Amino acid sequence: MDEGLKRRASVDSYITTEAPIALQGVLNNIGPSGVDAAGVKSGIVIASPSQNNPDYFYTWTRDSALTIKVLVDRLIAGNTGLRTTIENYVAAQAIIQQTTNPSGGPTTGGLGEPKFNVDETAFTGAWGRPQRDGPALRATALIAYCRYLISTENTSHAISTVWPIISNDLNYVAIYWNQTGFDLWEEVDGSSFFTYNAQHRALVEGAAMAIELGQTCNGCSTQAPLILCFLQNFWSGSYVTANINVNNGRTGKDANSILSSIQIFDPAAASCDDTTFQPCSDRMLANHKVVTDSFRSVYPINSGIAEGIAVSVGRYPEDTYYNGNPWFLCTLAAAEQLYDALYQWNAFGELNVTSTSLPFFRDFDSSIATGTYSSTSATYSTLTSAIKSYADGFFTIIEAHQASNGSLSEQFDKSAGTELSAYDLTWSFAAFLTAADRRGGSIPASWGESTSNSLPSTCGGNGPSCSVSITFNETKVTTYGQNVYLTGSISQLGGWSTSTSSAIALSANEYTSSNPLWYATVSLPAATTFQYKFFIINTDGGVTWEDDPNRSYTTSSTCGDSDTVSDSWQ
């Protein structure tokens, strides 16, 4: 038996043993009945049972959503025993969404709060907030659950119970996508590749699910293409820069990008598409090499390992958390992207080697040339076999460094290889399960990549076009020749200008002696707090302001909403 076949047999055996341990590890960390989740509310997913050095005994929206997506995929595959756990999660998220927290209330930004206490109350300590990937990932997990409910003739439950949670999350994404926030490592406040990919996917599949359920998804179809436009800015020419709109002194080489690629993997993708950064795309293959190679020299445990052979992978090479070490979930993600790519090449019946992806492929065939290689060719067989062995090597690393009881912590030491940081990390277990699934040919449902991979003719704009319509009513007795205007702290209201070309002119079309009404309807950005004030321009051009204080208002967070604000001159 050659070395590749021996490795595959060994990995087969390891996965067979570890997979049920990993699934139980996930369930152990979910309240109320998880053995490591004592005192945790029903449906709440803890990050880890560890309560000191570090304390991860909280629930993170991102980690929980990624974990529940794993369970939903298993439910769809036939493990019906998981449905109660998923229903408990749905009920818990309905509560979490309505919990006012330091990021805001349910309609004023609070959905971007990254973590909560295990009793469903707000965590009010200092933290890197907001984090805008959580709502998108939660929407994706629950959209998958809606597919299951529809397939089992439970559409009414999907509409009445699950869709309202999804709708809240999609609305948040449509409004806030082009605002900065903290990345998935909770360290960088900027624009994160991982976040934007999750947001694009959520809006695309959210729009489709809304149609299927007979619901609306305001902003989904209009904002998704804009996010896809923005995502192109992360490509540096040779790899993905994980975070932009920030200057933190890092190279931008980060497992963030690999985790992004596996999260937006679509088995029904039309091609190895660069635009959506599919796992088999030229960009993501090149990026895989650049990111994994960046750890070859920074971890002693990787010393002497040649390019094209699996290594331990961390978050980013400049990492200093716990002195900077490999992470189980990052190492597993490196394997998973390759399994995804192998699936896609097999589905297309070919693989393409371009100048962008050439360095990646030359790790497996030093003489490979650019071109298209059919699945019937010897070159295709040689390359895919070598890449499969390369991917399996990451599993071999996991097996070598995890605890003998099958536990998976957050990290393992970059020199000694022993487990570090939080033990029984839920995300580590979930990462093992998804990588094992992809290796075994178990794939998730399509999210619609093939119909959502085209860029608009013009990419641009400074932010989302999500808006609401506000009618301002002001009662004020005036004399002939006087006109009432509105101005305020945002540009749409003139930025406090009293110029008739900038301020909002109110109409007196409905003015009567008994109801001296002046009014104007204005389109304003959703979820925006501003101050405003009315003033009169007199016949001589002079300005008369109403008295202090300035008025204040916050627009609805629901795209397309309308409201009326009724005031009297003060």
N, C-alpha and C positions, 0 to 999 in steps of 0.2 A: 504493500500500500504506500503511495507517495505521501509526502509530508502534508500536502494540501488536504488529501482525503483523511489522513489521520487527525488533522486539526478539526475538520468538520465533524468527524465522529465524536471527538472529545467535546466540542461545543454542543453538539446535539444532546449528549448525555448531561452536560452541565445545565442546559436550559430546561431539560425535562425535570431535573431535580429542583432548580431554583425558581422556576415560574410559579408553582403553587405557593412557595414561601413568600415570593414578592406580592402576589395577590393578597395573601393573608396579612402581609405587612401593611398594605394599604388599608384593608378593612379594620385592622387593629387600631388605626389612627382616626377613625370616624365615630363620632358620638351617635347615640348614647351607649352603644353596646360594645364598642371596640375595647379590647383588653388594655390598650395603652391610652385610652381616652376617658378615663374616669372623671366625672364631673363636667364633661363636655356636652353641650346641648345637641339634641337630635339633628343629624344631618350636617353638623359642623365637622370639617376636615382640618385636623391640626397638621402643622408642618412637620412636627416631630414631638415625641414624648419628652425630649430634653427640656428641663426647666432651669438649668443654670449652665453657664460656660459651654455653649450659649443657651439662652432661653428662647426656644422656638415653640413654646406651648401657646400658640396663637393660631388663628386661621387667616391665611392670605387668600385674597380673591383669585389671584393668578394661579397659585399652586393648587388650590381646591378645584378650579375649573379644569385645569389640565388633567388632574386626577380623575374627576368625574367623567370626563370625556373617555378615558380609558375604560371605565366601568360601563358606560353607555355602549361603547363598541362591543364589549363582551355580552351585554344584554342582547344587543341586536344579533350577535352570533349564536345566541341560544341559552346563555346563562341567566335564566329568568329569576333565579334567586337573588339577583342584584337589584331588582326593581324597587324593593322597599327602601334600600339605602339611597337610591337615586331620588325617590319621592321625598324622603326625609331631607335631602339636600335642596330640592326645589322649595320645600316649605321654609327651610332655614334662610334661603336667599331672598325669599319674599320679605322676610323680617329684616335681614341685613340691609337690603336696598332702602328701606324706609328709616334706617337709623341715622340720625343726624350725627355728624362727626367733624373732626377738624378740617376736612376738605370741603364741607358744606352739607346741605340738606339733600333730600332725595331728588329735587329738581334744580339744585343750585351747585352742582359739582361734587356732591358727596359720593357718587358712585365711583369716583376715582380714588377713594380712600383704599390704601393697600391692604391693611390688616385690621382685624377686630379681635376682641377678647373671645374666649371660648364660650362665654355665656351670652353671646350675641350683642354685647354692649360695645360702645365705641372705645377704641384705644386712643387715649388722648396725649400720650407722651410724644416727645420729639421724634420725628421720623422723616424719611425721604418721601414726601408726598407733594402732589398727587402722583399716582402711577396709573397710566391710562390704558394699559394692556388688559387689566382684569375684566372690565365690562365686555370687551370684545371676545375674550376667551370664554367667559361664562355664556355669552350668547351662542357661541359655536357649540359648546357642550349641550346646551338645552335645545338648540335646533336639531342636533342629532337625536336627542330624546323625542322631540316632536315627530321625527320621521318614524321612530319606533311606534309611537302612539297611533299615528295614522295607519301604519301597516297592521296594527292589531285592533283597528276599528274603535279607537279611543280618541277620535278627532275632537270631540266636544271637550274632553279634559285638556287636550293640548291648547285649545282656544281659551278656555276659561281660567286655567291655572298656570300653564307654562308660558304661553305667549305674552301675558302682561309683563313678566320678568324680562323676557327677551326684548320686548319693545322698549322698555326703559333703558336697557343697555345699548341698543342700537341707536336710540335717540341721543344718548350721551356721546357715543362715538361720532355721530353725524355732526354734533355741535362742537366737540372739543378736539377733534382729531388733529387740527393744525396748531395746537398749543403745546408747548413743551411740558415735559414731566420727567419723572425719574425712570431710569431703565429697569430692566428685570433684576439687576443686581442691587438696585436701590442705592446707587452711589452717584450716578451721573444725571444731572438735570439738564436735559437737552432733547433732541429728537432721536428716538431709538428705532433701529431697523426692525427689531423684534416686535415692538409695539405697532408700527405702521403696517407690517405684514398681517398681524392678527386683526387689525382694524379693517383692512381691505377685505380680507376673507369674510369677516363677520357681516359686513354690509352687503356683500354679494349674495351670500347664502340667506341673509335675512330678507332681502328683497324677494327672493324666490319663495321662501317659506311664507311670507306675508300673502303672496298671491295664492299659494296652495291652501292657506287657511281662511282666505277671504278677508284678510286684514290689511292694514296700511303700514307702510314703513317709510315715514317721511324722511327724506334726505338720503336714503340708502342708495338709490340709483344715481343720484346726482353727485354724491360725495365720493363714492367708490372710485370712479375714474380719476378724480383729483388726487386721491391718496396714491393710486398707482403711478400717476405722474410724479408725485413727490418722491416715491420710493426709488426712482431712477437716480436720484442725487446721491444715494449711498454707494454707488459703484465707483470705485477709485480708478478703474482701468485695469487693475490686476487682482483686487479683492474688495470685499464689502467693508466699508468703514462703519463700524457698528453703531456709533453715535455721532451725529453731526449737530451743528448749532451749539457747540460747546468746545472750549479749549482746555482740555485737561492734561495735555502733554503726552497722551497715549498714541500708539500707532493706529488704533482702531481695529486691530486684529483681535477677534473676540468670538468665543463660542456662541454668543448672542446670534450670530449670523447662521451658524449651523442649526441651532435650535429653531430659528425662523424657517429655514428651508424644510425641515421635517414637519413643522406645524402647518405649512401651506402646501404640502405634498398633495397632489390630486391625481389619483390613479387613472382618471379619465382625461387628463390634460391633453390638449391637441398636439403638443410637441414638447421637446425639451426646451421650454420657453425661458429665455433670459428675462423677459419683461416681468414675469411673475416669480422669477428666481426659483424655478422648479429644481428638485434635487439633481436631475441629470443635465441641467443647463450648463453651458460653457462657463458662465459666471460662477455658479455655485461649485462646480468641480475645481475650478481654479482657486476659489476661495477656500475650499476644504483643504487643499494642499497648503496654502499659505498659512491658515490658522493652525492646523495640526503641526506643521513644521516649526511654527514659532515656539512650540514647547519642547522641542528636541534639545535645545541648549540650556534651557532655564531650570529643568528638573534633573537632578543627578540620576534619578531612577530611569531616565530616558537616555542616559549617556551611551554613546556608541551604537545606537540603533539607527540603521540606515533609512533614508527616505523611501517611502513605499512599504514600510513595515510599521505596524500599529505601535503607537506610543500612548502614554498617559496624557490626557487632555484636561486642562483647567479652564478657568473663565477667560482670562487674558494674561499675556506674559508679564505685565507689570503688576499683577495682583499682589497685595500685601496682607490680605485678610487671612489670619492664622498663618502668617508668613508666606502665603501664596503656595497653593498645592493643587494637585489634580483633583477633579470632582468626578464622582461616579456618573452623574447624569450627563456631564459634558463628554466623557469618554464614550458613553453609550450612544449619545447623539451622533458622534462621529461615525459609529458603525451604522446607525439607522439611516443616515443620509445615503450611504453607499447601497444599502439594501433597497431603498426607495429607487435609486438610480438604476439598479439592476432590473427591478420590476419594470420601470419605464422603457428601458432599452428592449427588453423582451417583448413588451406590448407593441412597440413600434417596429420590431423586427430589424433593428439596425442601431448603430451608434455612430455619432459624428465626432471627429477629432478636428478641432479648429486651432488656429494660432493661440486663442485664449486658453483652451483646455489642454493644449499640447504638453505643457510641463507636468500636468497631473498624469496623463497617460504614459509619459516617458518613464515614470517611476515603475511601470509594469512591463514596458517594452521600449528599450532605449532607442530602438531604430524606427519606431512608429512614425508615420508621416501623416500629415493632415489629409482628411478624406472621410468618406462614408463607408462603413464596414457592415455588410449584411450579416444577419444572424446565422447565415449558412456558411460564412467564411471561417477559415482557420484563425484568422487574426481576431475576429470577434470572440471566438471560443477561448483563445489564449488570454485576451484582455479580461473578459468577464470572470473567468476562473480565477485569475490572479487578484482581481478586485474583490471577489467573494472571500478569498483567503485573507486578504487585507482587512476586510470588515470583521471577519471572525476573530482576527487577532485582538481587536478591542474587547471582545467578550472574554478572551483568554486573560487579558489584563484584569478585568473585573473579578474574575474567579480567583486570580492570584492574590488579590488585595482585600477581598471582603472577609468578614469574620467567618469562622468555621460553621456557625449556626445559620448562615445565609443572610444575616443582617446586612443592610447597606446604609452606611452613614452618608454624610454630606461629602466628605473629602477623604483622601488618604495621603499619608506623608510623602513629600516629594523625594525623600532620601530613603527612609526605612520602608515605606509602602504600607504602614499600618494605618488603620482607620482613625479619622480625626473629626472633630467638631460634632455637630448634632448627630445622634445615633438614630437608626430606623427612620431615615428621612423619607417622607411620603413621596416626594418627587423622585427620589432615587429609585424607589420600588416601581413607580409608574414608568419611569424611563426604561427600566429593564424590560417591563412588559411590552411596551410599544416596539422596542428594538427587536425583541424576540418574535413578536407578531410579524413584523415586516420581513424578518429573515425567513419565517415559515410560510410567507405568502399570504398572510391575513392582512387585508388592507381596509382602510376606512372608506366611507362613501365619498363620492365626488362632492366638491363644494361649488362647482360651476366655473372652474378656471377657463375652460374652453370657450366660454361665452363672455369672459370678462378680462381678457388679456390684451385688449387693444387700447392704445393710448389715444386720448382725444387729439384732434388736429393741432390744438394749441395747448401746451401745458403751462399753466401759470396761475396767478391769483395769490393773494396774501392770506387766504383763509377760507373757511367754509362759507357757503352761500346760504346757510340755514338762517331763516329769518321768521319773525312774527309780525303781525299787523296790530298796531296799537292806535286806538282812537282817543285823542285827548279832548275832553270837553272842559271848557272854562266859562263860567258865568261871570260876566262883567258888564255893568251898564256903561255904555260909551256914548259919545256925542258924534255928530256927523263929521266925517273926515278922520276920525281916530281908527286905528287898526291894531288888533291884538296879534302878537307873535309869541312863539315858543322857542327857547334856546336851551342848551344844556351841555353837559360835560363830555358827550361823545360826538364824533364827527357828523353822525347822521342828524344831530340836532343843532349843528352849527358850531359846536365847540365854544359856547358862550358868546358867540358873535351876535351883535345887534344889526349887522348888515342885512338888508332885505334879500340879498342874494344867498345868504347862508342860513339865517334863521328860518323857522317854519312859520309861514303865514297861515293864520286861522281864518276859517270862513264864517261869515255872518248870515249865510243863506237861511238859517232857521231861527234867526234872532227875532224875538218879540218883546214887547214891553213887559210882559209877565214872565218871560223866560229869555233873558238876554244871553243867549248861547252862542259862543264862538267854539269852533271845533276844527280838528285836522286829523287825518289818518296817515300814519307814518309806518313804513317798513323798517324794523329795527332788528339787530342781531339777537338771536335767541340767547337765553341764559346770561343776560348782561345787566349789571347793576349800574345805574347812572343817576346823576342829579339834574334837575331841570328847573326852569322858572319862566313865568310869563312876563311880557312887557308890552307897553303900548308905544306906537310911534304916532305922535301927534301931528296935527295939520302943518305945524311949522317945522317938522322933522325932528323935534326933540323926542327923547326917550324917557318914558316913565316906567320904572320897575315896580313890580309888586313887592311887598315887604318881605324881609327874611322870616324864617330860614329857607334855604333851598329845599325844594321838594326832592324826594328820592323814590326810585321805582326799580324793580327787577323784572325783566321780561321772562316769560315762560321758557322752559327748556325744551318744549315740544315744537319741533319744526312745523311751521304753517299755522300755529295757534293764532287766535285773535283775542283782544281784550279791550275794554273801555275804561279809561281813567277819568273820573269826574271830579273836577276841582272848582273852587270859587276863589275869586280874587282875594288876596290877603294883603 
